[in-house]
């Protein structure tokens, strides 16, 4: 099971065709929406599929349910070392939990910046420039959960105080209050139902006024000529603080193997192969994927085909921040995103919103589901 956007579906299907030619093993893929990908119970998928594309914040819950097979199997230490060395930022270790490796990155992403090079001479470099464009009605944000929380996290990290995965002040009250006010300055109710794909589709359409999405998960598809009527460019995040382009909330996807599979060895073999540098910079990238291996990010031909997407966002990926991954985090992520959006819609006091986020986080550490 993978996700339905061409970036998530097309490359893994193309690589599966090659795998059949190499090994004789047939792999058939189903796909689900981005919203399902971000929220659907992995255990249900593991009972229905041998191979699953997952998001790293699920790993704590996955470990508790014992629904995935660890990939750090004996005899393949050299291959894993090569995958770890090829990690873009924290992509590889983000799937490591309680000493085991639960997935391999096949797609690397974080919140970056999307912009229209036919509308702007350059990507905005700082938050003041973003505010200026927002006042002109030329900025669009994806704030459908969980992306409102991802924006909150990214701004906090870029201001030098990323959220911490421990009780107490998960979000620093002073920084959190400042972040919420920054979001309020550029947010509008229409954004709250939009995910990154919605925003990028609007930006790439003809006749749009939108020139910039300052914090959005990068989608290489929109940087490829001919994918849509207008080609988008991507850049590092605009600086909100003085620390450079750091603190973006890490995203991306990893390939995992079901613990209930009757073809575990074949599935693990495929996971190692598709995550390798050779495949990632070759058939995976050429089929429209957004590779998770540095071999592709460093490849001049891969960059040229994607309008320098990788080169122009690399610093943000290398400085990205890994979200909490404990059992209970996914429930918190939904509840916290909803709380931020309610606060934006009803214009709640920033301190009240941040206090509620911290309260929700403490509950997530105590219970898998919030009460």
C-alpha positions in Angstrom: 0.0 0.0 0.0 1.3 3.4 -1.0 -0.3 6.9 -1.3 -2.2 8.2 -4.3 -0.2 11.2 -5.6 2.1 10.5 -8.6 5.1 11.2 -6.4 4.1 8.3 -4.1 2.6 5.9 -6.5 4.3 6.1 -9.9 8.0 5.4 -8.9 7.2 2.5 -6.6 5.1 0.8 -9.3 7.8 1.4 -11.9 10.4 -0.1 -9.7 8.2 -3.1 -9.0 8.1 -3.8 -12.7 11.9 -3.9 -12.8 12.0 -6.0 -9.7 9.8 -8.6 -11.4 12.1 -8.6 -14.3 15.1 -9.2 -12.0 13.6 -11.7 -9.6 10.3 -13.0 -11.0 8.5 -11.7 -7.9 5.3 -9.8 -8.7 4.3 -6.8 -6.4 1.0 -5.2 -6.9 0.3 -1.8 -5.2 -2.9 -0.2 -4.0 -3.0 3.5 -3.1 -4.8 5.8 -0.6 -5.2 9.5 -0.3 -2.8 11.8 1.4 -5.2 12.3 4.3 -5.5 8.5 4.8 -1.8 8.2 4.6 -1.3 10.7 7.4 -4.0 9.2 9.7 -5.0 5.6 8.8 -4.2 2.8 11.3 -1.0 1.0 10.2 -2.1 -2.2 11.9 -5.1 -2.5 9.6 -2.8 -2.1 6.6 -0.3 -4.6 7.9 -2.9 -7.2 8.1 -3.9 -6.6 4.5 -0.5 -5.9 2.8 3.0 -7.3 2.7 4.7 -3.9 2.0 3.5 -0.6 3.4 4.7 3.0 2.8 4.6 4.8 6.2 5.4 8.1 7.8 8.0 8.1 10.6 5.8 9.5 13.4 3.9 6.2 13.3 6.8 4.1 14.6 6.0 4.4 18.3 2.5 3.1 17.7 3.7 0.5 15.3 6.2 -0.9 17.9 3.4 -1.1 20.5 1.2 -3.1 18.1 3.9 -5.4 16.8 2.6 -5.1 13.3 5.8 -4.5 11.3 8.8 -6.7 10.8 12.1 -5.0 11.8 14.5 -4.6 8.8 17.7 -4.8 10.7 18.1 -8.5 9.9 21.3 -10.4 10.5 23.8 -10.6 7.6 22.9 -7.3 5.9 24.8 -4.9 8.1 26.9 -3.5 5.2 23.8 -2.7 3.2 22.2 -1.0 6.2 25.4 1.0 6.8 25.3 2.2 3.2 21.6 3.2 3.6 22.4 5.1 6.8 25.3 6.9 5.2 23.1 7.9 2.3 20.5 9.5 4.5 19.3 13.0 3.6 19.3 14.7 7.0 17.6 12.6 9.6 15.5 10.5 7.1 17.1 7.2 7.9 17.3 7.5 11.8 13.7 8.8 11.9 12.5 5.2 11.3 14.7 3.8 14.1 12.8 3.2 17.4 13.8 1.3 20.5 16.9 0.1 18.8 15.3 -1.4 15.7 14.9 -0.2 12.1 11.3 -0.3 11.1 11.5 1.2 7.6 13.9 2.5 5.1 13.5 6.0 3.6 12.5 6.0 0.0 11.3 9.6 -0.1 12.8 12.6 1.7 10.9 15.7 2.5 10.4 18.6 5.0 8.6 21.8 4.9 10.3 24.0 2.3 9.1 26.9 0.2 7.3 26.8 -3.1 7.2 29.8 -5.4 6.3 30.9 -8.9 9.5 32.0 -10.8 7.3 33.7 -13.4 5.8 35.9 -10.7 8.7 36.6 -8.4 12.3 37.4 -9.2 13.5 35.2 -6.3 12.1 33.2 -3.4 11.5 35.3 -0.3 14.4 35.1 2.0 12.8 36.1 5.3 9.4 36.3 7.1 9.1 40.1 6.5 9.0 39.4 2.8 6.3 36.8 3.3 4.2 39.2 5.3 4.4 41.7 2.5 3.2 39.2 -0.1 0.5 37.9 2.3 -0.9 41.5 2.5 -1.1 41.5 -1.2 -3.1 38.2 -1.2 -0.3 36.3 -2.9 0.5 33.7 -0.2 -1.3 30.4 0.3 -0.8 28.0 3.2 -1.8 24.3 3.7 -3.3 24.2 7.2 -5.5 21.1 7.0 -4.5 18.9 9.9 -1.7 17.9 10.5 -0.2 20.7 8.5 -1.1 23.5 10.8 0.9 21.8 13.5 3.8 21.2 11.1 3.9 24.9 10.3 3.8 25.7 14.1 6.7 23.3 14.6 8.7 24.6 11.8 8.4 28.2 12.9 9.3 27.3 16.5 12.3 25.4 15.3 13.5 28.2 13.0 13.2 30.6 15.9 15.6 28.5 17.8 13.3 26.7 20.2 12.0 23.5 18.6 9.4 21.5 20.5 10.8 18.8 22.8 9.5 15.3 23.3 9.1 15.4 27.1 6.6 16.5 29.7 6.3 20.1 30.8 6.8 22.7 28.1 6.7 20.7 24.9 6.4 24.1 23.3 8.1 27.0 24.9 5.3 29.4 26.0 7.0 32.6 24.8 8.1 31.2 21.5 4.8 29.4 21.0 2.9 32.5 21.6 5.0 34.4 19.0 4.6 31.5 16.5 0.8 31.5 16.9 0.7 35.3 16.2 2.9 34.8 13.1 0.5 32.2 11.8 -2.4 34.5 12.6 -0.9 37.2 10.5 -0.8 35.1 7.3 -3.6 32.6 7.8 -7.1 32.8 6.5 -10.1 30.5 7.1 -10.0 29.3 3.5 -6.6 27.7 4.1 -7.8 25.5 6.9 -9.2 22.8 4.6 -6.2 22.7 2.2 -3.4 20.2 2.2 -0.1 20.7 0.4 -1.5 19.1 -2.8 -4.4 21.5 -2.8 -2.1 24.5 -2.4 0.4 23.3 -5.1 -2.4 22.6 -7.6 -3.7 26.2 -7.1 -0.3 27.7 -7.4 0.4 25.7 -10.6 -2.9 26.7 -12.2 -3.3 29.4 -14.9 -4.8 32.7 -13.7 -3.8 32.3 -10.0 -2.6 35.2 -8.0 -0.7 33.0 -5.6 3.1 33.4 -5.9 4.4 31.7 -2.8 3.7 29.0 -0.2 6.4 29.8 2.4 6.0 26.6 4.5 4.9 23.5 2.6 6.1 19.9 2.1 8.1 19.8 -1.1 6.6 17.9 -4.0 9.2 17.5 -6.8 6.4 16.6 -9.3 5.5 20.3 -9.6 9.1 21.3 -10.4 9.2 18.9 -13.4 8.4 20.6 -16.8 5.0 19.5 -18.1 3.5 18.2 -14.9 1.2 21.1 -14.7 0.5 24.1 -16.9 2.9 26.2 -14.8 6.1 25.0 -13.4 6.8 25.7 -9.7 10.2 26.3 -8.1 11.2 25.3 -4.6 13.6 26.9 -2.2 14.8 26.7 1.4 12.4 28.1 4.0 12.3 31.8 4.6 14.2 32.7 7.8 12.0 33.7 10.7 14.9 33.9 13.2 18.7 34.2 13.1 19.7 30.6 12.9 19.4 30.1 9.2 17.2 27.5 7.5 16.9 25.1 10.4 14.0 23.6 12.3 11.7 22.5 9.5 9.4 19.6 10.4 10.8 16.4 8.7 8.4 14.5 6.5 9.0 12.0 3.7 8.1 8.3 3.6 9.6 4.9 4.3 9.0 1.4 3.1 8.1 -1.1 5.7 7.3 -4.8 5.8 4.2 -6.3 7.6 4.9 -8.6 10.5 1.9 -10.7 9.2 3.3 -11.2 5.8 3.7 -14.7 4.4 6.4 -13.5 2.1 8.6 -11.7 4.6 11.9 -12.4 3.0 10.8 -11.4 -0.4 9.4 -8.2 1.0 12.6 -7.3 2.9 14.7 -8.0 -0.2 12.6 -5.5 -2.1 12.8 -2.9 0.6 16.6 -3.0 0.7 16.8 -2.8 -3.1 14.4 0.1 -3.7 16.0 2.1 -0.9 19.5 1.7 -2.3 21.4 4.6 -3.9 21.5 3.0 -7.3 17.8 2.6 -7.6 16.9 5.9 -5.9 19.0 8.0 -8.3 18.0 5.8 -11.3 14.5 4.3 -11.9 13.0 5.7 -8.8 13.8 9.4 -9.6 13.2 9.0 -13.4 9.6 7.7 -12.7 8.8 10.9 -10.8 9.8 10.0 -7.3 11.4 12.2 -4.7 14.2 10.0 -3.5 15.3 9.5 0.1 18.9 8.7 -0.7 21.7 11.3 -1.0 23.0 9.6 -4.2 19.9 11.1 -6.0 20.1 14.5 -4.3 23.7 14.8 -5.4 23.1 13.7 -9.0 23.4 16.5 -11.5 21.0 14.9 -14.0 18.4 14.3 -11.3 18.6 17.9 -10.2 18.4 19.2 -13.8 15.3 17.2 -14.6 13.6 18.7 -11.5 14.5 22.4 -11.8 17.2 22.1 -9.1 14.6 21.0 -6.6 17.1 19.0 -4.6 20.0 21.5 -4.6 17.7 24.4 -3.8 16.1 22.7 -0.7 19.0 20.6 0.5 20.0 22.9 3.4 16.5 22.9 4.8 16.4 19.1 4.7 19.7 18.7 6.3 18.6 21.0 9.1 15.1 19.5 9.6 13.7 18.4 12.9 12.3 15.0 13.8 8.9 15.0 15.4 8.1 13.0 18.6 7.3 9.4 17.7 6.0 7.8 21.0 2.9 5.7 21.1 0.2 8.4 21.6 1.9 11.0 19.4 -0.4 10.5 16.4 -3.5 11.2 18.4 -1.8 14.3 19.8 -0.9 15.4 16.3 -4.5 15.4 15.2 -5.8 17.0 18.4 -3.1 19.7 18.4 -3.7 20.6 14.7 -7.4 20.9 15.5 -6.7 23.1 18.5 -4.5 25.5 16.4 -7.1 25.8 13.7 -9.8 26.5 16.2 -7.7 29.2 17.8 -7.1 30.7 14.4 -10.7 30.6 13.4 -12.1 32.0 16.7 -9.1 34.3 17.3 -8.2 32.7 20.7 -5.5 34.2 22.9 -2.1 32.8 21.9 -1.2 31.9 25.5 -4.3 29.9 25.9 -3.7 27.9 22.7 -0.1 27.1 23.6 -1.1 26.0 27.1 -3.7 23.7 25.6 -1.0 22.2 23.2 1.3 21.5 26.1 -1.6 19.9 28.1 -2.5 17.7 25.2 1.1 16.6 24.8 1.4 15.6 28.4 -1.8 13.5 28.0 -0.3 11.8 24.9 2.6 10.6 27.0 0.3 9.0 29.5 -2.3 7.4 27.2 -2.3 6.2 23.6 -5.5 8.1 23.1 -6.3 11.5 24.5 -9.3 11.9 26.8 
